[in-house]
Amino acid sequence: MHIVLAIDSFKGCLTSSEANAAAREGVLRALPEAKVTSIPVSDGGEGWLEAFHAAKGGTYVEATVCDPLMRPVRACYLMQGEQAVIEMARASGLTLLRPEERNPLLATSYGTGQLVVDAVRRGCRDILVGLGGSATSDAGCGMLRALWDAFGEALEPLSSVRFTIATDVDNPLCGPEGAAQVFGPQKGARADMIEELDRRAQAFAAESAQHMGYDCSCEPGAGAAGGLGYAFMQYLHAQRRSGIELLLDAFGADELFAHADLVVTGEGKADRQTLRGKAPAGILRRAQQHFVPVTLIAGQVEDRAQLLEAGFAQVECIHPSGTPLKDALRPDVACKNIRSLTGVIVPNGLGQ
């Protein structure tokens, strides 16, 4: 039997590699003769660099940039020849702020722009940016300011650079499904702040459209990373791709899945939002092309019926019912429960 493990990070608890390692132990305890292949995955947020490095190699490059509150922070990106792979959360991520510091009215994506500048100055002409886990909701204004500060408002040195943004969301920039309304609360925005953030984004998009003659604010993914997706598409003509699809291509997943008997994927919380482009949904779609069943595990599970209807063969919470949240978030507890669960559900998924 060949089992492929492709579990996303359990945010604030386990990395993708740690979750895969725990699942591998559980599988091999139950099925010692099984062949198990693990691939670290990310949809553009946490773990994006590590996953791409595992797939394609490359060199990590460090730079001192600004965090969301304009304080200096060391951040790295990945260079693979003339391609740079950037994880925007390394410079502008929510995890860089303490809970009491979260304020998307103040947080800026300036540091992400500085990473782009550094990569361009090192000769990169193909820049792939993972969008996810941001602390910002500035419609990418901070990122653009960093580019303008470095290159001038014409942005001439960027004319020969190809940009691709990788995102797991298809939200527009503004409105009820926009960056501020949907993602603002998790970044610390109160109701009055959300209204102001949305107003700012609408005004910026209207001014940009009038000046440039076209408008990307309603494009799917414009609302990603607090509107950073919009800035890349509007000003840098970036192509949007699914983060998990890009990563699966880098790993040669079609070849893996073609010879697999079962795929196990997972994430911290699985619910109906999982189906809107998150890593497990992308893995499910790719595995279905090869008629391979997919088991989904998560730290929390909601909307199980919808997930099963979408095609997952099994959908299971790793924690026993009634586990306190503070225990569920402990890495040792999560690993133990993943080991226990996979030892049971993987044989079930294989019909054993």
N, C-alpha and C positions, 0 to 999 in steps of 0.2 A: 504494500500500500504506500502511496505517495501523498503526503499531506503538505500543503503550502500554508504557512502562517504569514499573514499580512495584517497585523494589528496596529492601528494608529495609537498615538500616545493617549494615556488617561491623564488629561491636563491637571497639573498640580499634584500628581501622584506618581505615574510611571511614564518613562519614555517608551517609544515604540519598541526599541531593542529590548528593554527590560520586560515588557509585556510579552513579546515573542519568546524570550528565554524561559519565562515561567510556563507558558503554554507548551513549549517544546518538552520541558521536563514532565509535564502532566501526560502528554501524548506518549512519550517513550516509556513511562511507567506502565501504562495500559497496553501499549503495543510496541514491545521492545524491538521487533523486527521492521518497524515502519521506517520509510525514508521520509525525513522531515526537512523541508527547505524553508528558511525564514528570510523575509525581506522587510526591512524597516520602511515604513510608509509615512507620508504626510500629504495633506491636501494644499500646502502652501504656507501653513502656519508653523507652529512649534515642531521642530525636528526636520524641517525642510532641508537644511544644509547637510545634516548627517545622513539623511536618506539619499540625497544626490551623490554625496561622497562615496557611500557604499556602492552605489550603482555605477558610477562613472569615474571615480577617482578625482584627482585635481589637487590643487594647493590652497590651503587656507591663507588668506591675507588679512592682517589686522590693521585697523585704523582707529584713531581717536576721533569720535564724532559727538554730536549732542544727543542726549536722551530726550524724552518728550517734554521735559521742563528746561531744556537747554543747558543741562549740566554735562560735563565731559564724561564719556563712557567709552571703553574699548569694545569695539564690535568687529566681527570678522565676516568675510564672505568667501566664496569659493571661486578660484580661477581654474578654468580648463581650456588652455590655449587662449584664443581670443574671446572666449565666453566667460562671463561672470554670472554666478548664481548668488542672488542676494535674498536673505530672509529679513523682510522689513522689521519684524519684531525684535531683531537683534539691536536695532537702533531706536525704534519707536514703539516698542511693545509694552503691553499692560504689566507684564511681570517686572519691568524696570521701576515701577512705582509702588510705594506702600499704599495700602487701601485708602488711607486718609489723604494721600496726594492726588488721587484720581480726579481729574477735572478736565473734560474734553473741551471746555471753552478756552483752556490755557495750553493743553497738550499740542505739540507740533510734530509734524513729520519731517522737520528740517534734517535730522540725522540720517534718514533714509536717503535724502538727496545727496548728502555728503558721501555716502557709500557709493552712489552712482558716479559722482564726480571722481572719486578715487579710482574706480574701475576704469573709467574712460581715460583718465590720465595715464593709466598703466597699459593702455593700448587695447582694451576690450572693445569689440565692435558688435557683440551679441550679448545682450543683458537680459537675464531671466530673473524676475522678481516674484518671490512668493509673498502673497498678501494674506495676512491672518494674524490674529492675536494682538491687534493694534490698541494703543491707548488713545488714539487720536480720532478726531472727527472734523478735520480741517479742510476736507475736500482736496487734499494734496497741496494746499497753498504753501505749507512749510517746505515740502520737498521741492516745489518749483522755485521758491525763494533761494534755496541753497544752490540750485542750478544757475539761476540768474546772477547770484553773487559771484559764482565761479566763472561763468562764461558770457555774461551779458544777456540782455533780454532777447536777443536774436537766437540764442542757443545754437549758434552755427556749428560748434564742434560736435553736436549731437546729430547733425543731419545724416551722417553716415552710419549711425548706430541703430541696430534693430532691437526693439524692446518687445518683450513678451511678459505678460502678467499672468501669474498662476493663482487662481482663486477658486474656492469651493462655494461661493455664493453668487446668485444672479440678480441681486437687488439693484434697482436704479439708485441714482444719487439722492433724490429728494422724494418727499411725499410719504404716505402711510407705510410704504414698503422700503423707504429710503434708509440711508446710513444712520441718520440721527434717531429716527423713530424706532428702528428695529434693534440697532446695536448700541445706541447711546446709553441706555440704563446699565448695561454691564460694564461700562467704562466710568460710571459714577455720575451720570447726568440725571438731574431732577427734571420734572415735567417742564418747568419754565426754561431750563437750559436746552432741552430738546427742541423746543419751539425756536429758540434763538439760533441754535446750530442749523436747523433746517432752513431758516430764513437766510442765514449767511450763505449756505450752499446754493440756494436758489438764486441769490443776487450774483454770486460769483459765476454761476453757470450762464445766467442771462447776459452778463457783461462779456464773458468769453465768447458766447455764440454771436453776439452783435459784432465783436471785433474780428472774429475768425471766419464767420459765415457758415458755420456748421455747429452742431450741438450733440455731444456724446453723453449728456447727463441721463438720458433714458436707456442707454445701452445696458444689457445685462452685465452685471459685475461692476458698474460705475460706483455703486455704493460700497464696494469691498474696502476693508481697512479704513473705514471712516471717510470714504470718498477718494482715497488715494488711487483707486482704479480709474476713476473719472479723469484725474489729472494726467495719468499716463496715457490714456486713450485720447483725450482732447488735445494735449500739448505735444505728446511724443509719439502719437500714432501707434501706440502699442497694440499688439494682437493679444486678445484674451484667450487663454486655454484653461481647461480643467487641470488643476494641480495634480490630482491623482492620476489622470490620464497621461500626463507628461512623465510622471515617475514610473508608471507601469511600462511605458515604452522604453524608458532608460534601462529598466531591469530585464527587458525581454520577456515580459510576463506572458505573452501569447504562447511562447515555447514552453514555459513552465506550466501554465494551466492546461495545455494540450496533453500533458502527461501526468496530470494530477487526478487523484480520486476524490479529494475534498480540499476546500479552501476554508480556512478559519480567519475571519477578520474581526475587528472590534474597535471600540472607542469608549471614551469616558461616559457619555450619555447617548443612548440610542432612542430616537423618537421620530416623528414624522419629518423633522428637519434633516435627519440623516439622508432622506431620499432626495434632497435638493442639492445634490452635487458633492456631498461629503465623501471622505475616502471610502467607507464601506460600500456606498452606493456605486461608486466607480468600479470597485473591485467586483461587486456583484454583476454589473453589466458586462465586464470583460470575461468573467468566468462563465456566464451564461452563454457566451458565444462558443464556448467549448463544451457546453452541457455538463459542467462540473457543479455539484451542489456547494453552497456557501453557508457556513454557520456563522452567526453574528453573536458576539459576546460584548457585554458592556457593564460599566459600574452601576449605571441606572438604566432601566428600560421602561419606556412608555410607548403607547400606540403599537403594541406587539402585533395586533391583528393586521394593521396596515403594513408593517414590515414583512410579515409572512406573506401577505397578499402580493407584495412587490416582488417576491421570489426567494427570499431567504429561506433555507431549509429548516433552520433552527434559530431561535432568538432567545438568548438566556442571559440573565443577570448573574454576574460572578459572585455576588454576595448573598448569603442566606437572608430570607425575609426577616426584617426587624433589626438588621445590623445598623448601629448608630453611625451617623455620618462621619463623626470624628474618627471612628475605627475604619470605616470604608476608605477614607482618604490616606490611611497609613500604607506606605509602600509594601511593608512586610505582610500586612494583612491581605492587600490586593494580590500580591504574588502567590501567597498560599492558596487563596480562593480560586485564582486562575488555574493553578496546578490541579486542584481538586476537581474543578468543573470540567476542564478539558479531558481529564482522565475518564470521565463518564460520557460526555456528549460526543466526543470524536468517534469512539466505537459505535455509538448510536447512529451518527451521521453516515458511517460506512456500512450500516446495516448489520453490525456484529452484536 
